[in-house]
Amino acid sequence: MSHNRILLLIAALMAAALACSLSTGGDAGATPTSLPTSFAGLPTATGLPTATSQPTPFPTPFATLTPLPTSAPTCVIRTDWPTIVVQAGDTLFGIALWTGTTVAQLAQANCLSNPNAITAGQVLRVPHIPPAPPTATPAPGCPNPWFFTFEPGKRLPTDTCPAPVIRIEAFGQDFEGGRAYYYGPIGGDTRGTIYVIYNNGYWETHPDTLNPGDPAPVMPTPPPGRFVPVGPIGKVWLEVPGVRATLGWAFEPEATFTGRLQTVPGMSYFYVDHGKWGVVLRLYPVDMGPNRWEVAGRY
């Protein structure tokens, strides 16, 4: 074969190879190679962190940031406070009145998620246990003693010589939103009075309109662990929408006690036995602003 023919053959082969290459790269209908669906099987490049490697810390100032907490702080019970045992019918609000604190503070100190769910026999931490008050004695020149001892700083300048104590038949009942008690007729009254003491600091009274022989009203069914009031308190609770809506359900059946009232001559406010926890309230009437109450003393 001559030298010229060899050169022609080589040129033809190169042209064929070039044509084949151009045809393959420019074919729009060719199927591309699929990407791997997972990187787990790929070899790890030298120097790159693997899934279990610790990432390089961010440069300043990012490295100095405090990490966010991963969970809410754990509640810690106040073990430095003394303990009491909840009695049947106790409420956290009443215990707060007795120990001079608030429901919110007691709930936080005892890690209570539901302040309305305390039960008899439960141990609670309280800021202090009030000591038994001393026996009340009359002030010099005054014939009548107070039936209670004033809380520190609660005695008003006008609380000099009280009127005699009025003792009367009474019964009371604790509710989700407060307490209600019935005081029997006083003086020339022929009807008793229902005192409604709301947890929000207000109070009101309603006359006893229950007549002997009245048919028992149809009462709603309370949820488990709650009660509906009966008698004069139940009638007010059922017929006065605001009372029922604010008091809510009763925590316990009503219980009797000896009611005590005491006034200061010339003053419109007066003192009433709350009927539980040894607490005495000072009730301010409407002529001294909105009807409001406060703990004034104990017995």
Residue, then its C-alpha position, 0 to 999 in steps of 0.5 A: m500500500s502506497h504512502n498516500r493511501i495510508l494517509l487517506l485511510i487514517a484521515a477517514l477513520m479519524a473523521a468517522a470517530l469525530a462524527c460518532s462523538l458529535s452525534t452522541g453528545g448532541d442527541a437530545g433524546a439520550t437518557p441521562t445517567s440518574l443521580p444516586t438517591s442516597f449519599a450514604g453509599l458515596p465515599t467520604a471525601t478526605g477532610l469533610p465531616t461525616a454524619t457523626s463528626q463535630p462541626t467546626p465552631f462558628p467564628t466569633p461572635f457566633a461562638t459566644l452566643t448562649p444556647l437556647p434551653t431545650s425544655a421549660p424550667t422544672c418547678v421546685i417545691r418550697t421545702d423551706w416553708p412549713t407544711i399543713v394537711v388539707q382538710a375536707g372542704d378546704t380550698l386553696f383560696g381559703i388556705a391563702l386567706w388563712t396564711g396571708t398569701t395568694v392562690a398564685q403564690l401557693a400554687q407556684a410554691n407547691c407546683l400545682s397545675n390546677p389550684n382547684a384540685i387539692t384534696a383532703g389529706q394532701v400536704l401543702r407548703v405555706p409561708h407560715i402557720p398563723p399562731a392562735p390569737p390571744t383572747a380578746t379583752p375590752a379596751p380600757g373604758c370600753p365594755n365590749p371586747w372584739f370577738f377576734t384579734f386584728e391582723p397587724g396594721k388592720r385596725l382602723p383609727t375608728d376601731t375604738c369601742p365596738a358594739p356588742v357581738i351579735r351571735i346568730e344561726a349561720f351556715g356556709q358553703d365554699f364555691e369555685g369563685g368564692r364563699a356564701y353564707y346564710y345569717g339568720p334574722i337579726g333584730g326585727d328582721t323576719r328574714g335571714t340574709i345571704y352573704v356572697i363573698y367573691n374571690n375577686g374582693y367584692w361582696e353582696t347580700h341577698p334576702d332569704t326568699l325561700n318559703p317553707g313548703d316551696p317545692a324543691p327547684v330543679m337544679p343542674t347536675p354538677p360535674p364529678g367532685r362538685f355540688v349544687p347548693v340547696g336551701p336559701i343559698g341554693k335559691v339565690w344561686l339558681e335565680v340570680p344569674g350573676v351569682r351563679a356565673t361568678l361563684g360556679w359550683a360548690f366544693e362541698p355541702e353547706a356546714t353550720f357555724t355560729g355566725r358573729l357580727q360586730t359593728v362600730p357605732g357611727m361607722s357603716y362598715f362592719y365585721v363578720d365571721h367568715g365561718k371558716w379558717g378562723v378568718v374575720l372579714r371587714l365589709y365595706p358598704v357601697d357608700m364607701g365605694p364599691n362593696r369590697w372586703e378584706v381580711a381584718g383579723r382572726y380568732 
